[in-house]
């Protein structure tokens, strides 16, 4: 039996999968990889990111990302893609197995949404690094 199909916003047929049920969560933001912060300057940069509306930083599988909440312009009010047949490569590569509909929220290794969270985490991490460096200096 063939895969069930339904119509997307552009009128063409799209596979009947989670995208048609979740409300287009993945199209309400984009996330880009960033370097893991190593010092106060790096954490201050992240603090600057977090001073902007709709921005968060998260760690997933050991990798750091900046997330910018910004709805895709190609979505209809119903959450369907107007350019489905001609959608960008990034959209075509996105698979159901990483969809927020399938993977519950809150499973990040780290999520920073405020400057206070960022600086508290920075103190925790940098404090451990400073103690380790001091301990290593004493051994020499």
ZALUMVO-330304 format. One line per 4 residues: their letters; for each residue x, y, z of N, C-alpha, C. Coordinates in nm, 2 decimals, padded with zeros to 4 digits, always signed. Atoms other than C-alpha are relative to their C-alpha. Layout:
<recs>
A = X:Y:Z:X:Y:Z:X:Y:Z | ... .
</recs>
This chain:
<recs>
XXXX = +00.08:-00.12:+00.00:+00.00:+00.00:+00.00:+00.09:+00.13:+00.00 | -00.07:-00.12:+00.01:+00.12:+00.35:-00.08:-00.02:+00.09:+00.13 | +00.01:-00.10:-00.12:+00.18:+00.63:+00.18:-00.12:+00.09:-00.02 | +00.11:-00.09:+00.01:-00.13:+00.83:+00.26:+00.05:+00.14:-00.03 .
XXXX = -00.04:-00.14:+00.04:-00.12:+01.18:+00.11:-00.11:+00.09:+00.04 | +00.09:-00.11:-00.03:-00.28:+01.51:+00.20:+00.05:+00.12:-00.07 | -00.04:-00.12:+00.07:-00.28:+01.85:+00.05:+00.07:+00.10:+00.09 | -00.06:-00.11:-00.07:-00.04:+02.12:+00.16:-00.06:+00.13:-00.04 .
XXXX = +00.06:-00.13:+00.03:-00.10:+02.49:+00.14:+00.01:+00.04:-00.15 | -00.01:-00.03:+00.14:+00.02:+02.51:-00.22:-00.09:-00.09:-00.09 | +00.09:+00.08:+00.07:-00.23:+02.25:-00.32:+00.06:-00.14:-00.05 | -00.06:+00.13:+00.04:+00.02:+01.97:-00.40:-00.01:-00.10:+00.11 .
XXXX = +00.01:+00.10:-00.11:+00.03:+01.64:-00.22:+00.13:+00.00:+00.08 | -00.11:+00.02:-00.09:+00.25:+01.60:+00.08:-00.02:-00.12:+00.08 | +00.02:+00.12:-00.08:+00.32:+01.29:+00.28:-00.07:+00.03:+00.13 | +00.08:-00.02:-00.12:+00.08:+01.25:+00.57:+00.09:-00.05:+00.12 .
XXXX = -00.09:+00.03:-00.11:+00.33:+01.26:+00.86:-00.02:+00.11:+00.11 | +00.02:-00.09:-00.11:+00.38:+01.46:+01.18:-00.01:+00.14:-00.03 | +00.01:-00.14:+00.04:+00.42:+01.79:+01.01:-00.14:+00.05:-00.01 | +00.14:-00.04:+00.01:+00.05:+01.79:+00.95:-00.08:+00.00:+00.13 .
XXXX = +00.07:+00.01:-00.12:-00.03:+01.73:+01.31:+00.05:+00.09:+00.11 | -00.06:-00.06:-00.12:+00.21:+01.93:+01.53:-00.01:+00.15:+00.01 | +00.02:-00.14:-00.01:+00.13:+02.29:+01.44:+00.13:+00.07:-00.05 | -00.12:-00.06:+00.06:+00.47:+02.35:+01.26:+00.09:+00.06:+00.10 .
XXXX = -00.09:-00.05:-00.10:+00.68:+02.39:+01.57:+00.14:+00.03:-00.05 | -00.13:-00.02:+00.05:+01.00:+02.35:+01.38:+00.01:+00.12:-00.09 | +00.00:-00.12:+00.09:+00.90:+02.64:+01.15:-00.02:+00.13:+00.08 | +00.01:-00.12:-00.08:+00.87:+02.88:+01.44:+00.13:+00.06:+00.06 .
XXXX = -00.13:-00.04:-00.05:+01.24:+02.91:+01.51:+00.11:-00.06:-00.10 | -00.12:+00.07:+00.06:+01.59:+02.83:+01.37:+00.11:+00.00:+00.10 | -00.12:+00.01:-00.09:+01.90:+02.72:+01.56:+00.12:-00.02:-00.08 | -00.13:+00.01:+00.06:+02.26:+02.76:+01.46:+00.11:-00.04:+00.10 .
XXXX = -00.11:+00.04:-00.10:+02.57:+02.60:+01.61:+00.09:+00.12:+00.03 | -00.10:-00.10:-00.05:+02.80:+02.82:+01.82:+00.11:-00.08:+00.07 | -00.11:+00.06:-00.07:+03.13:+02.75:+01.98:-00.03:-00.01:+00.15 | +00.01:+00.02:-00.15:+03.13:+02.62:+02.34:+00.08:+00.11:+00.07 .
XXXX = -00.07:-00.11:-00.07:+03.21:+02.91:+02.57:+00.12:-00.05:+00.08 | -00.12:+00.04:-00.08:+03.56:+02.89:+02.73:+00.04:+00.10:+00.10 | -00.04:-00.10:-00.10:+03.60:+03.21:+02.92:-00.11:+00.11:+00.02 | +00.10:-00.10:-00.03:+03.42:+03.52:+03.05:-00.04:+00.08:-00.12 .
XXXX = +00.04:-00.07:+00.12:+03.43:+03.69:+02.72:-00.10:-00.07:-00.08 | +00.10:+00.09:+00.07:+03.25:+03.40:+02.55:-00.13:+00.00:+00.07 | +00.12:-00.01:-00.07:+02.99:+03.40:+02.82:-00.07:+00.13:-00.01 | +00.05:-00.13:+00.02:+02.95:+03.77:+02.79:-00.07:+00.02:-00.14 .
XXXX = +00.07:+00.00:+00.13:+02.87:+03.72:+02.42:-00.13:-00.07:+00.01 | +00.13:+00.07:-00.01:+02.60:+03.47:+02.51:-00.09:+00.08:+00.08 | +00.09:-00.09:-00.07:+02.46:+03.71:+02.76:-00.05:+00.11:-00.09 | +00.05:-00.10:+00.10:+02.44:+03.97:+02.48:-00.11:-00.06:-00.09 .
XXXX = +00.11:+00.07:+00.08:+02.24:+03.71:+02.27:-00.13:+00.00:+00.07 | +00.12:+00.02:-00.08:+02.00:+03.65:+02.55:-00.07:+00.13:+00.04 | +00.07:-00.13:-00.02:+01.93:+04.02:+02.59:-00.10:+00.04:-00.11 | +00.09:-00.02:+00.12:+01.74:+04.00:+02.26:-00.13:-00.09:+00.02 .
XXXX = +00.13:+00.07:+00.00:+01.37:+03.89:+02.24:+00.01:-00.13:-00.08 | +00.01:+00.12:+00.07:+01.31:+03.53:+02.14:+00.13:-00.07:-00.03 | -00.13:+00.07:+00.02:+01.67:+03.41:+02.18:+00.03:-00.09:+00.12 | -00.05:+00.09:-00.11:+01.79:+03.11:+02.38:+00.12:-00.07:-00.05 .
XXXX = -00.12:+00.08:+00.03:+02.10:+02.90:+02.39:-00.02:-00.14:+00.06 | +00.01:+00.14:-00.06:+02.10:+02.52:+02.44:+00.11:-00.09:-00.05 | -00.10:+00.11:+00.03:+02.33:+02.22:+02.44:-00.08:-00.13:-00.02 | +00.06:+00.13:+00.04:+02.22:+01.90:+02.27:+00.11:-00.09:-00.06 .
XXXX = -00.11:+00.09:+00.04:+02.45:+01.60:+02.23:+00.14:+00.06:+00.01 | -00.13:-00.07:-00.02:+02.74:+01.81:+02.36:+00.03:+00.12:-00.09 | -00.01:-00.11:+00.09:+02.69:+02.07:+02.09:-00.08:+00.12:+00.04 | +00.07:-00.13:-00.04:+02.60:+02.44:+02.16:-00.07:+00.06:-00.12 .
XXXX = +00.09:-00.06:+00.11:+02.33:+02.62:+01.96:-00.06:+00.13:+00.06 | +00.08:-00.11:-00.02:+02.17:+02.96:+01.95:-00.13:-00.02:-00.07 | +00.13:+00.01:+00.06:+01.80:+02.95:+01.89:-00.07:+00.14:-00.01 | +00.07:-00.12:+00.02:+01.61:+03.24:+01.74:-00.14:-00.03:-00.03 .
XXXX = +00.15:+00.02:+00.02:+01.23:+03.23:+01.77:-00.04:+00.10:-00.11 | +00.04:-00.09:+00.11:+01.11:+03.37:+01.43:-00.07:-00.09:-00.10 | +00.09:+00.09:+00.08:+00.82:+03.21:+01.24:+00.04:+00.02:-00.15 | -00.03:+00.00:+00.14:+00.89:+03.12:+00.88:-00.11:+00.08:-00.08 .
XXXX = +00.09:-00.08:+00.08:+00.73:+03.36:+00.63:-00.08:-00.08:-00.10 | +00.07:+00.08:+00.09:+00.62:+03.07:+00.41:-00.12:-00.08:+00.06 | +00.11:+00.07:-00.07:+00.37:+02.94:+00.67:-00.13:+00.07:-00.01 | +00.13:-00.06:+00.00:+00.00:+03.00:+00.63:-00.05:+00.01:+00.15 .
XXXX = +00.05:-00.01:-00.13:-00.21:+03.09:+00.93:-00.04:-00.14:+00.06 | +00.04:+00.14:-00.04:-00.31:+02.71:+00.94:+00.13:-00.08:+00.03 | -00.12:+00.06:-00.03:+00.06:+02.63:+00.98:+00.05:-00.09:-00.11 | -00.04:+00.08:+00.12:+00.10:+02.48:+00.63:+00.10:+00.08:-00.09 .
XXXX = -00.10:-00.06:+00.08:+00.39:+02.55:+00.39:-00.06:+00.04:-00.13 | +00.05:-00.05:+00.13:+00.30:+02.77:+00.09:+00.09:-00.04:-00.11 | -00.10:+00.03:+00.10:+00.62:+02.67:-00.09:+00.05:-00.15:+00.01 | -00.04:+00.13:-00.03:+00.62:+02.30:+00.00:+00.08:-00.07:-00.11 .
XXXX = -00.07:+00.07:+00.11:+00.73:+02.17:-00.34:+00.13:+00.07:-00.04 | -00.12:-00.08:+00.02:+01.00:+02.44:-00.36:+00.07:+00.04:+00.13 | -00.06:-00.04:-00.13:+01.10:+02.45:+00.01:+00.15:-00.01:-00.01 | -00.15:+00.01:+00.00:+01.47:+02.50:+00.09:+00.05:-00.13:+00.04 .
XXXX = -00.07:+00.12:-00.03:+01.71:+02.22:+00.13:+00.00:-00.04:+00.15 | +00.01:+00.03:-00.15:+01.72:+02.25:+00.51:-00.13:-00.06:+00.04 | +00.13:+00.06:-00.03:+01.35:+02.19:+00.52:-00.02:-00.14:-00.05 | +00.01:+00.14:+00.06:+01.37:+01.89:+00.29:+00.08:-00.10:+00.08 .
XXXX = -00.08:+00.09:-00.08:+01.64:+01.74:+00.51:-00.06:-00.03:+00.14 | +00.06:+00.02:-00.13:+01.44:+01.77:+00.83:-00.09:-00.12:+00.01 | +00.07:+00.13:-00.01:+01.31:+01.43:+00.94:-00.09:-00.01:+00.12 | +00.09:+00.02:-00.11:+01.03:+01.32:+01.16:+00.06:-00.05:+00.13 .
XXXX = -00.06:+00.06:-00.12:+01.26:+01.14:+01.40:+00.07:+00.10:+00.09 | -00.06:-00.10:-00.08:+01.40:+01.47:+01.53:-00.11:+00.11:+00.03 | +00.11:-00.09:-00.01:+01.06:+01.65:+01.53:-00.04:+00.02:+00.15 | +00.04:-00.03:-00.13:+00.96:+01.83:+01.85:-00.13:-00.07:+00.04 .
XXXX = +00.13:+00.07:-00.02:+00.62:+01.65:+01.81:+00.04:-00.14:+00.05 | -00.04:+00.14:-00.04:+00.80:+01.31:+01.85:+00.10:+00.00:+00.12 | -00.09:-00.01:-00.11:+01.07:+01.43:+02.10:-00.05:+00.11:+00.10 | +00.05:-00.09:-00.09:+00.93:+01.59:+02.41:+00.09:+00.12:+00.03 .
XXXX = -00.08:-00.11:-00.04:+01.04:+01.94:+02.52:+00.07:-00.02:+00.13 | -00.08:+00.01:-00.13:+01.29:+01.99:+02.80:+00.10:-00.11:+00.01 | -00.10:+00.11:+00.00:+01.54:+01.72:+02.70:+00.13:+00.05:-00.04 | -00.13:-00.06:+00.03:+01.83:+01.96:+02.65:+00.10:-00.03:+00.11 .
XXXX = -00.10:+00.02:-00.11:+02.15:+01.90:+02.84:+00.01:+00.13:+00.08 | -00.01:-00.14:-00.06:+02.15:+02.28:+02.91:-00.09:+00.09:-00.08 | +00.08:-00.10:+00.06:+01.90:+02.55:+02.83:+00.02:+00.13:+00.07 | -00.02:-00.13:-00.06:+01.98:+02.92:+02.89:-00.09:+00.09:-00.07 .
XXXX = +00.10:-00.09:+00.06:+01.70:+03.16:+02.84:+00.01:+00.15:+00.05 | -00.02:-00.14:-00.06:+01.80:+03.46:+03.06:+00.14:+00.02:+00.03 | -00.14:-00.04:-00.03:+02.11:+03.65:+03.13:+00.04:-00.05:+00.14 | -00.03:+00.05:-00.14:+02.09:+03.54:+03.50:+00.04:-00.14:-00.01 .
XXXX = -00.04:+00.14:+00.01:+02.09:+03.18:+03.40:+00.14:-00.02:-00.06 | -00.12:+00.00:+00.07:+02.38:+03.24:+03.17:+00.12:+00.03:+00.10 | -00.11:-00.04:-00.09:+02.60:+03.41:+03.43:+00.01:-00.09:+00.12 | -00.01:+00.10:-00.10:+02.51:+03.16:+03.70:+00.07:-00.12:-00.05 .
XXXX = -00.07:+00.11:+00.06:+02.62:+02.88:+03.47:+00.15:+00.03:-00.03 | -00.13:-00.04:+00.03:+02.93:+03.07:+03.37:+00.08:+00.00:+00.13 | -00.07:+00.01:-00.13:+03.03:+03.11:+03.74:+00.03:-00.14:+00.04 | -00.02:+00.14:-00.04:+02.98:+02.74:+03.80:+00.11:-00.06:-00.08 .
XXXX = -00.09:+00.06:+00.09:+03.18:+02.64:+03.50:+00.14:+00.06:+00.01 | -00.13:-00.07:-00.01:+03.46:+02.90:+03.52:+00.06:-00.02:+00.14 | -00.04:+00.03:-00.14:+03.48:+02.84:+03.90:+00.07:-00.13:+00.01 | -00.06:+00.14:+00.00:+03.55:+02.47:+03.84:+00.14:+00.01:-00.07 .
XXXX = -00.12:-00.01:+00.07:+03.81:+02.56:+03.58:+00.11:+00.07:+00.08 | -00.10:-00.08:-00.08:+03.99:+02.81:+03.81:+00.05:-00.09:+00.11 | -00.05:+00.09:-00.11:+04.00:+02.55:+04.10:+00.09:-00.10:-00.06 | -00.09:+00.10:+00.06:+04.14:+02.29:+03.87:+00.13:+00.05:-00.04 .
XXXX = -00.13:-00.06:+00.04:+04.41:+02.52:+03.73:+00.08:+00.03:+00.12 | -00.07:-00.03:-00.13:+04.50:+02.63:+04.09:+00.06:-00.13:+00.05 | -00.04:+00.13:-00.05:+04.52:+02.26:+04.19:+00.12:-00.05:-00.08 | -00.11:+00.04:+00.09:+04.74:+02.18:+03.89:+00.13:+00.08:+00.03 .
XXXX = -00.12:-00.08:-00.02:+04.98:+02.47:+03.97:+00.06:-00.04:+00.14 | -00.06:+00.04:-00.13:+05.02:+02.35:+04.33:+00.07:-00.13:-00.01 | -00.07:+00.13:+00.02:+05.12:+02.00:+04.21:+00.14:+00.02:-00.06 | -00.13:-00.02:+00.07:+05.41:+02.15:+04.00:+00.11:+00.05:+00.09 .
</recs>
